[in-house]
Amino acid sequence: MRMKNQLTVKYEEKPIYDIILEKDFTNLLSVFHTILKEERTDTNDQPIFINKKVCIVSDSQVSNHYLREVIESLKGHVKEIKTFTFTQGEESKNLDTVYALYDMLITSKFDRKDVLMALGGGVVGDLTGYTAATYLRGISFIQVPTSLLAMVDSSIGGKTGVDFHAYKNMIGAFHQPKAVYINLSTLNSLTDRQFNSGFGEIIKHGLIKDAAYYQWLDENKEAILSKDLNVLKEMIFRSCEIKRDVVEKDPKEVGDRALLNFGHTLGHSIEKLMDFKLLHGECVTLGMMAAGYISYKRNYITKEQLDRMKELLEYFKLPVCVSGLSVDDILQVASHDKKMESGKLKFILLNRVGNAIIDTSVTKDELIDALQYILK
Ligand SMILES: NC(=O)c1ccc[n+]([C@@H]2O[C@H](COP(=O)([O-])OP(=O)(O)OC[C@H]3O[C@@H](n4cnc5c(N)ncnc54)[C@H](O)[C@@H]3O)[C@@H](O)[C@H]2O)c1
């Protein structure tokens, strides 16, 4: 695979933002400057000045590691920097946190030309994006994803939102970021469990779109887990590319973008029932095993391919079965999922490794069978 630093995401054929892969925050200011296009020309020593306020939104964990560094990189170059930090975790991804952020933006007199920056994982990105989509009918935001999952998946494609009670991503909007700035070195401070959780979505990318990439992941798994930065960069670039290609073709999820939901229908139900004690990527893995099992039972993939998928997920220390849940509970929650179409579950199956399909014909018996396969 080739090594590049930048990918452009288009919307209706027009370039709308870049995904930039870096090894530190050094170029964050120039990216900011390029996309926000305002320059102060009166001094030579500080050529870049952006006449906008910036609110850096982060969580309690990520802010400890990176907030100061990001503030330093922008200080003196923007009109004003505000910060908003909330308690880390999915439990904060709700309207209460959004209200607190609105409050802060109003009190700080943020107007339409000002900017939000999401510094953190998928929770920070989704919540900041949703606030940016709705505050003053939409202001600009920039994604600075710091978790592996956010780098390869949630920061790209403009899906923003929050949970409502225990319903995942029930409130949301499509709102595209102005840029996605990935600092790969932030991966070093992730816990092993959080790092591994990103592989749910990464392996998914290979399974649904690119058999060669799936094979590459298998062949390079040791280097990946040892966090070899060049291998990680190659992997993240390819995953971003796959996600980019899917969302470009179907930005509002009226068709093929639903393929990205492979593993998510049952995964979301498990996530809810486990009261978010399992991570998003872990629940997606369980959902993928169940969907993989149905694909195998329909003879779309072989038993060997199902077993190999299981082994690869296990190599990345992801759960392939779960205890403490019942088939009925999962089915009950899944029936309320927004991936329903005219009363039928919109299910994503593999019709072969490297290619997924949307299927609305999955029966209750098939689901029960698949759930029994992943329940201990
Ligand atoms: N919008 C989309 O298209 C999309 C796609 C997939 C997932 N999601 C959403 O993304 C969320 C999951 O994302 P996530 O796994 O990043 O969760 P997260 O944002 O909760 O981050 C996971 C944990 O890692 C910590 N963390 C993040 N970066 C860190 C770093 N560099 N160093 C140390 N700690 C760090 C966070 O503080 C948090 O505790 C879910 O809410 C899911 O619904 C959205």
The ligand as an ORCA input file, in Angstrom:
! r2SCAN-3c Opt
* xyz 0 1
  N     -20.405      9.557     13.758
  C     -20.092      8.368     13.315
  O     -20.106      8.113     12.094
  C     -19.677      7.291     14.281
  C     -19.098      6.106     13.824
  C     -18.661      5.157     14.759
  C     -18.815      5.431     16.120
  N     -19.401      6.584     16.533
  C     -19.533      6.901     17.956
  O     -18.227      7.008     18.523
  C     -18.306      6.692     19.921
  C     -17.182      5.754     20.281
  O     -15.959      6.403     20.014
  P     -14.684      6.152     20.943
  O     -14.447      4.701     21.060
  O     -13.606      7.041     20.452
  O     -15.224      6.614     22.370
  P     -14.813      7.796     23.358
  O     -14.874      9.095     22.694
  O     -15.614      7.611     24.595
  O     -13.293      7.491     23.661
  C     -12.974      6.318     24.344
  C     -12.166      6.618     25.618
  O     -10.833      6.897     25.220
  C     -10.421      8.122     25.799
  N      -9.480      8.694     24.839
  C      -9.725      9.109     23.574
  N      -8.578      9.465     22.988
  C      -7.593      9.284     23.893
  C      -6.179      9.422     23.875
  N      -5.535      9.802     22.770
  N      -5.487      9.147     24.993
  C      -6.120      8.699     26.115
  N      -7.442      8.497     26.182
  C      -8.164      8.787     25.085
  C     -11.683      8.914     26.028
  O     -11.509      9.851     27.042
  C     -12.644      7.805     26.420
  O     -12.466      7.501     27.793
  C     -19.679      6.097     20.153
  O     -20.492      7.055     20.779
  C     -20.212      5.803     18.745
  O     -21.607      5.871     18.673
  C     -19.817      7.517     15.647
*
